[in-house]
Amino acid sequence: MDNLLHIGKVISSYYSQLNVKEVTEEDFSLWIESLQDPMKKHFKEKGLEGCRGVLNFQRFILETEDKGLEEYLKNELTEEDYNYWRDHSK
């Protein structure tokens, strides 16, 4: 159970990187275009402000800056914790 808490903290630190980046309407439009209907329609209606907290959107933004979650976790977790995350997250 301790590894779950640690993994959760590291994942939280990954997403906190977004706080230093100003997300733009252009970022939002790129993300919207990457979605399939009906998700595209749903999130487009919510708009940028309504989607700032959506993890899929946050991850998309970070990955466009070459800050992928998987690579981040490889670098930040022990091999044991990374393997646990990998085996249970798919």
ABEGO torsion letter per residue (X at the ends): XAAAAAAAAAAAAAAAAAAABBBBAAAAAAAAAABBOAAAAAAAAAEAAAAAABAAAAAAAAAAAGBBAAAAAAAABBAAAAAAAAAAAX
